[in-house]
Amino acid sequence: MNASENVVSRTQLLMGTYVTLTLASRESDEIIDGFNLIRDIEMSLSSYNQNAKVYKLNKTKQVEYDDYLLDAIKSSLSLYEQTDGYFDITIGSLTRELYHFGEEERVPLDRERRDAYLDIDGISVDEKNITLEPNITIDLGGIGKGYAVDKVAEYFKSKGINIGKIALSGDIRCINPSTVFIDSPFGDKPIMKLQTLHPDTSISTSGTYRRFVKDRSHHHLINPKTKKQSQDFISVTLITLANNTLIDGFATAIGTMDELDALKLLTKHPEIGFILVKSNKNIIYGNLDGLVITLSLQ
């Protein structure tokens, strides 16, 4: 296969977002398989679909896990440690139980937020079940799309596919070196053009400017330590090689941090490139050399 081959792109609405899979036209059957794989993952990790494992886990506090749920939970526990607790899936006690993001949204009272119960140790895994303590609600939205991208990329690789792109909203895997545009938080035009330099480049963008309740101060990226929203960054883009799960979780965590803590974390991970857009429109770059060529479109 070479880059001059005709390609086909297909888009479906899955995991609460638009999913676009792009492959060579002769691999269109694999596109269908990719969508079906994402659909299976959604039925495991969704906290919105009443038939999904996580939805049932939040309601009953115990389910027999499948491979996707177990894998995602283990990755989430690892990310909790790597981000010093800023990535915490028990944030569901706020995002799902109080704000009701994606449903009948509301702004909770300060008292309700203070009383929300978060505790990563309230999740336990045995030989076949995952169990939550009574007051725990989990939300895998901060990792689910990146995890799905990785699983589809693994499947495509098993089929010998080496040209294409997987995009679940801001979570993208460029199977071959490609061009990607980063949306601007301040208008309709892209803020930046990226040219990836390696196969299997992972990109994850998390922003506070699209998903919020009432106004942008009540966005969906909530600091689990303070139970409040940070206002330092309006958009976080991270780039690394072949690990969307990692940078999806890191982007979620960094979106909840102040600038100092975010940069402290990123300096420990030179393998992760970053483009941080501040609320005052300033942009902070780092660790991009060798990963991408950037062109500002401001």
C-alpha positions as CSV (number, residue, x, y, z in Angstrom):
1,M,0.0,0.0,0.0
2,N,1.2,3.5,-0.7
3,A,0.1,7.0,0.0
4,S,-1.1,7.6,-3.5
5,E,-3.9,5.1,-3.2
6,N,-7.5,6.2,-3.2
7,V,-8.9,6.5,0.3
8,V,-12.4,6.4,1.7
9,S,-13.7,8.1,4.9
10,R,-16.8,7.1,6.8
11,T,-18.3,8.8,9.8
12,Q,-20.7,7.5,12.5
13,L,-22.0,8.9,15.7
14,L,-20.6,6.7,18.5
15,M,-19.4,7.3,22.1
16,G,-21.3,10.6,22.1
17,T,-19.2,12.1,19.3
18,Y,-18.5,11.9,15.5
19,V,-16.1,9.0,14.7
20,T,-14.3,9.2,11.3
21,L,-12.3,6.3,10.0
22,T,-10.2,6.8,6.9
23,L,-8.4,3.9,5.1
24,A,-7.5,2.9,1.5
25,S,-10.6,2.2,-0.5
26,R,-9.8,-1.5,-0.8
27,E,-9.9,-1.8,3.0
28,S,-13.5,-0.5,3.4
29,D,-14.5,-3.8,5.1
30,E,-12.1,-3.0,7.9
31,I,-13.7,0.4,8.4
32,I,-17.0,-1.5,9.1
33,D,-15.1,-3.7,11.6
34,G,-13.6,-0.6,13.2
35,F,-17.0,0.9,13.8
36,N,-18.3,-2.3,15.3
37,L,-15.3,-2.5,17.6
38,I,-15.9,1.0,18.9
39,R,-19.6,0.1,19.4
40,D,-18.6,-2.9,21.5
41,I,-16.3,-0.7,23.6
42,E,-19.0,1.8,24.1
43,M,-21.3,-0.9,25.4
44,S,-18.7,-1.7,28.0
45,L,-17.5,1.8,29.1
46,S,-20.5,4.1,28.7
47,S,-22.0,5.6,31.8
48,Y,-25.0,6.9,29.6
49,N,-26.3,3.7,27.8
50,Q,-28.5,1.8,30.3
51,N,-27.3,-1.5,28.8
52,A,-23.6,-0.7,29.2
53,K,-21.4,-2.3,31.8
54,V,-20.3,1.0,33.5
55,Y,-23.9,2.3,33.6
56,K,-24.9,-0.9,35.4
57,L,-21.9,-0.8,37.7
58,N,-22.8,2.7,38.8
59,K,-26.4,1.6,39.5
60,T,-25.8,-1.8,41.2
61,K,-22.2,-1.2,42.5
62,Q,-21.0,-4.6,41.1
63,V,-20.7,-6.2,37.7
64,E,-18.9,-9.1,36.1
65,Y,-16.3,-7.3,34.0
66,D,-15.4,-7.9,30.4
67,D,-11.9,-7.4,28.9
68,Y,-12.5,-3.8,27.8
69,L,-13.8,-2.7,31.2
70,L,-11.1,-4.4,33.2
71,D,-8.4,-3.0,30.9
72,A,-9.8,0.5,31.1
73,I,-10.1,0.4,34.9
74,K,-6.5,-0.8,35.2
75,S,-5.3,2.0,32.9
76,S,-7.3,4.5,34.9
77,L,-5.8,3.4,38.2
78,S,-2.3,3.7,36.6
79,L,-3.1,7.2,35.3
80,Y,-4.3,8.2,38.8
81,E,-0.8,7.4,40.1
82,Q,1.0,9.0,37.1
83,T,-0.9,12.2,37.4
84,D,-0.7,12.5,41.2
85,G,-4.4,11.9,41.6
86,Y,-5.6,14.6,39.0
87,F,-7.0,11.8,36.8
88,D,-9.6,10.3,39.0
89,I,-12.5,8.3,37.5
90,T,-14.5,8.6,40.7
91,I,-15.1,12.2,39.5
92,G,-18.4,10.6,38.3
93,S,-19.8,11.6,41.7
94,L,-19.6,15.2,40.3
95,T,-19.9,14.8,36.6
96,R,-22.6,12.2,36.5
97,E,-24.4,12.6,39.9
98,L,-24.4,16.4,40.2
99,Y,-23.8,18.1,36.9
100,H,-25.5,15.4,34.8
101,F,-23.3,16.3,31.8
102,G,-25.0,15.2,28.6
103,E,-28.4,14.8,30.2
104,E,-30.6,17.1,32.3
105,E,-27.6,19.4,33.1
106,R,-27.6,21.6,36.2
107,V,-25.1,23.6,38.3
108,P,-24.9,22.0,41.7
109,L,-24.9,23.9,45.0
110,D,-21.5,24.5,46.6
111,R,-22.6,22.3,49.5
112,E,-23.4,19.5,47.1
113,R,-20.0,19.7,45.5
114,R,-18.2,19.8,48.9
115,D,-20.1,16.7,50.0
116,A,-19.5,14.7,46.8
117,Y,-17.6,11.5,47.6
118,L,-14.5,10.7,45.6
119,D,-12.1,7.9,46.5
120,I,-10.1,5.8,44.1
121,D,-9.7,3.2,46.7
122,G,-13.5,2.7,46.6
123,I,-13.0,0.6,43.4
124,S,-12.1,-3.0,43.9
125,V,-11.3,-5.8,41.4
126,D,-11.4,-9.5,42.1
127,E,-11.2,-12.6,39.8
128,K,-14.3,-11.7,37.8
129,N,-16.0,-8.7,39.3
130,I,-15.5,-5.0,39.7
131,T,-17.1,-3.5,42.8
132,L,-17.8,0.1,43.9
133,E,-18.3,1.3,47.4
134,P,-21.9,2.6,47.9
135,N,-21.2,6.3,47.4
136,I,-18.8,5.9,44.4
137,T,-19.8,6.7,40.8
138,I,-17.2,6.4,38.1
139,D,-16.9,8.2,34.8
140,L,-14.6,6.8,32.1
141,G,-15.2,9.7,29.7
142,G,-11.7,11.0,30.3
143,I,-10.1,7.9,28.9
144,G,-12.7,6.1,26.8
145,K,-12.2,7.7,23.4
146,G,-8.4,7.4,23.6
147,Y,-8.8,3.8,24.7
148,A,-11.1,3.1,21.7
149,V,-8.6,4.7,19.3
150,D,-5.9,2.4,20.6
151,K,-8.0,-0.7,20.2
152,V,-9.0,0.2,16.6
153,A,-5.4,1.0,15.8
154,E,-4.3,-2.5,17.2
155,Y,-7.0,-4.1,15.0
156,F,-5.9,-2.3,11.8
157,K,-2.3,-3.1,12.5
158,S,-3.2,-6.8,12.8
159,K,-4.7,-6.5,9.3
160,G,-1.5,-5.0,7.9
161,I,-2.9,-1.6,7.4
162,N,-0.3,1.2,7.4
163,I,-2.1,4.2,5.9
164,G,-5.1,5.8,7.4
165,K,-6.5,7.9,10.3
166,I,-8.7,7.2,13.3
167,A,-10.5,10.2,14.7
168,L,-12.9,10.2,17.7
169,S,-13.5,13.9,18.0
170,G,-10.2,15.2,19.5
171,D,-8.6,11.8,19.9
172,I,-6.7,10.9,16.7
173,R,-4.3,8.3,15.6
174,C,-2.4,9.0,12.4
175,I,-1.4,5.6,11.1
176,N,1.0,7.2,8.6
177,P,2.5,10.7,8.7
178,S,-0.4,13.0,8.2
179,T,-1.6,16.6,8.5
180,V,-3.9,17.4,11.4
181,F,-5.6,20.7,12.3
182,I,-6.2,21.9,15.9
183,D,-9.5,23.7,16.4
184,S,-9.4,27.2,17.8
185,P,-11.2,27.8,21.1
186,F,-11.9,31.3,20.0
187,G,-13.4,31.0,16.5
188,D,-14.3,28.7,13.6
189,K,-10.9,28.6,12.0
190,P,-8.2,26.1,13.1
191,I,-5.6,27.6,15.4
192,M,-2.7,25.4,14.3
193,K,-1.6,22.9,11.6
194,L,0.5,19.9,12.6
195,Q,2.5,17.6,10.3
196,T,3.2,14.4,12.1
197,L,6.7,12.9,11.5
198,H,6.2,9.3,12.4
199,P,3.8,6.4,11.8
200,D,1.3,5.8,14.7
201,T,1.3,9.3,16.1
202,S,-1.3,9.8,18.8
203,I,-2.9,13.2,19.3
204,S,-5.5,14.1,22.0
205,T,-7.2,17.5,22.4
206,S,-9.3,18.3,25.5
207,G,-11.1,21.7,25.8
208,T,-13.3,23.5,28.2
209,Y,-15.0,25.7,25.6
210,R,-17.6,23.3,24.2
211,R,-18.9,21.2,27.1
212,F,-20.2,23.2,30.0
213,V,-23.3,24.0,32.0
214,K,-24.7,27.6,32.0
215,D,-21.4,29.3,31.3
216,R,-17.8,28.3,30.6
217,S,-16.8,28.5,34.3
218,H,-18.8,25.3,34.8
219,H,-17.0,23.2,32.3
220,H,-16.7,19.4,32.4
221,L,-13.0,19.2,33.5
222,I,-13.2,19.2,37.3
223,N,-10.2,19.1,39.6
224,P,-10.9,16.1,41.9
225,K,-8.8,17.6,44.7
226,T,-10.7,20.9,44.9
227,K,-14.0,19.7,43.3
228,K,-13.8,22.9,41.2
229,Q,-13.0,23.8,37.6
230,S,-9.6,25.2,36.8
231,Q,-9.7,28.2,34.5
232,D,-6.0,28.3,33.4
233,F,-6.3,26.4,30.1
234,I,-9.1,26.5,27.6
235,S,-7.5,23.8,25.3
236,V,-5.0,21.1,25.9
237,T,-3.4,19.2,23.0
238,L,-0.9,16.3,23.7
239,I,1.1,14.3,21.2
240,T,3.0,11.1,21.6
241,L,3.7,7.8,19.7
242,A,1.1,5.0,19.7
243,N,-0.6,5.6,23.0
244,N,-3.9,7.5,22.9
245,T,-5.1,6.1,26.2
246,L,-2.2,7.7,28.0
247,I,-2.5,11.1,26.5
248,D,-6.3,11.2,26.6
249,G,-6.0,10.7,30.4
250,F,-3.2,13.2,30.7
251,A,-5.1,15.8,28.7
252,T,-8.1,15.3,31.0
253,A,-5.8,15.7,34.1
254,I,-3.9,18.7,32.8
255,G,-7.2,20.5,31.9
256,T,-8.0,20.4,35.7
257,M,-4.7,21.7,36.8
258,D,-3.2,25.2,37.3
259,E,-0.3,26.1,34.9
260,L,2.5,25.3,37.4
261,D,1.3,21.8,38.2
262,A,0.6,21.1,34.5
263,L,4.2,22.1,33.5
264,K,5.7,20.1,36.4
265,L,3.9,17.0,35.2
266,L,4.9,17.5,31.5
267,T,8.5,18.1,32.3
268,K,8.6,14.6,33.7
269,H,7.3,13.2,30.4
270,P,9.6,14.4,27.5
271,E,7.9,11.8,25.3
272,I,4.7,13.8,25.4
273,G,4.5,16.9,23.2
274,F,2.1,19.6,24.3
275,I,0.3,22.7,23.1
276,L,-1.6,24.5,25.9
277,V,-3.9,27.3,25.1
278,K,-4.5,29.6,28.0
279,S,-7.7,31.6,28.6
280,N,-5.8,34.8,27.8
281,K,-5.0,33.3,24.3
282,N,-1.3,32.8,25.0
283,I,0.0,29.4,23.9
284,I,2.6,27.3,25.7
285,Y,4.5,24.7,23.6
286,G,6.9,22.0,24.6
287,N,8.5,18.6,23.7
288,L,7.4,18.9,20.1
289,D,10.8,18.4,18.4
290,G,10.9,15.1,16.5
291,L,7.2,14.5,16.8
292,V,5.5,17.2,14.7
293,I,6.1,20.2,12.6
294,T,3.8,23.0,13.7
295,L,2.4,26.0,11.8
296,S,0.5,28.6,13.7
297,L,-2.7,29.7,11.8
298,Q,-3.5,32.6,14.2
